Amino acid sequence: MIRIDPHVSNFFRVQLGLELAYYVDGGLRPTLLSCSDSYVDVIRTGFEEMVADDSFGPAEYERLTDIEFPDRESLKAYLRAMYAYLFEDAPQQPMPPG
């Protein structure tokens, strides 16, 4: 099990938690990128670790965000899509499952 950096936990809890995750107006990327480079790097690394770690699954994500995913594959696909949106200029912020 990965140890999630407190900054990453807070980012997920606040920005990708139940209250804001479904608000996909395109403002999340500029908000994140307006932060310090070191903070952005911590968040990027946190995403990479979550995607790479096979022990990080829906239960762990739900503890962070209060959002349920039906299975590990759909969670990993969402995290990869969110990573692409935040760090690789994907055009659309992904929506978590409804």
C-alpha positions in Angstrom: 0.0 0.0 0.0 1.3 3.4 -0.9 1.7 6.1 1.6 -0.2 9.1 0.2 1.4 12.5 0.7 -0.8 14.7 2.9 -0.9 17.3 0.1 -2.2 14.7 -2.3 -4.8 13.5 0.2 -6.0 17.0 0.7 -6.1 17.7 -3.1 -8.2 14.6 -3.7 -10.5 15.2 -0.7 -11.2 18.8 -1.7 -10.8 19.1 -5.5 -11.9 15.6 -6.4 -14.2 14.8 -3.5 -17.9 14.4 -3.7 -18.7 18.1 -3.5 -16.6 19.2 -6.5 -15.8 16.2 -8.6 -18.9 16.5 -10.7 -18.3 20.2 -11.3 -16.3 19.9 -14.5 -16.2 23.4 -15.8 -12.6 23.4 -16.9 -11.4 25.3 -13.9 -9.5 22.6 -12.1 -6.4 22.6 -14.3 -5.8 26.3 -14.2 -6.4 26.3 -10.4 -3.8 23.5 -9.9 -1.3 25.0 -12.3 -1.5 28.4 -10.6 0.1 26.7 -7.5 3.8 26.4 -6.9 5.8 24.1 -9.2 6.8 22.0 -6.2 3.1 21.5 -5.2 2.1 20.6 -8.8 5.0 18.0 -8.8 3.7 16.5 -5.6 0.2 16.1 -7.0 1.6 14.7 -10.3 3.7 12.2 -8.4 0.7 11.2 -6.3 -1.4 10.5 -9.4 1.4 8.4 -10.9 1.8 6.4 -7.7 -1.9 5.7 -7.4 -2.1 4.5 -11.0 1.0 2.3 -10.7 0.1 0.7 -7.3 -2.0 -2.4 -7.7 -3.1 -2.2 -4.0 -4.7 1.2 -4.5 -8.3 0.5 -5.5 -11.9 1.7 -5.2 -12.0 1.3 -1.4 -9.0 3.5 -0.9 -10.3 6.1 -3.4 -13.6 6.2 -1.6 -11.9 6.8 1.7 -10.2 9.9 0.1 -13.2 11.3 -1.8 -16.5 9.6 -0.8 -16.9 8.6 -4.5 -17.5 5.0 -5.3 -16.1 3.2 -8.3 -17.5 -0.2 -9.4 -14.1 -1.8 -9.9 -10.3 -1.2 -10.1 -10.2 -0.9 -13.9 -12.8 2.0 -14.0 -10.9 3.8 -11.2 -7.6 3.5 -12.9 -9.1 4.6 -16.2 -10.5 7.7 -14.4 -7.2 8.5 -12.7 -5.4 8.2 -16.1 -7.9 10.5 -17.7 -7.7 13.0 -14.9 -3.9 12.9 -15.1 -4.1 13.5 -18.9 -6.4 16.5 -18.2 -4.3 18.0 -15.5 -0.8 17.4 -16.8 -1.0 16.4 -20.5 -3.5 19.0 -21.9 -6.4 16.6 -22.5 -9.3 18.8 -23.5 -11.9 17.7 -21.0 -12.0 17.0 -17.3 -13.3 13.5 -16.8 -16.5 12.9 -14.8 -16.5 10.3 -12.1 -19.2 7.6 -12.1 -22.7 8.8 -11.2 
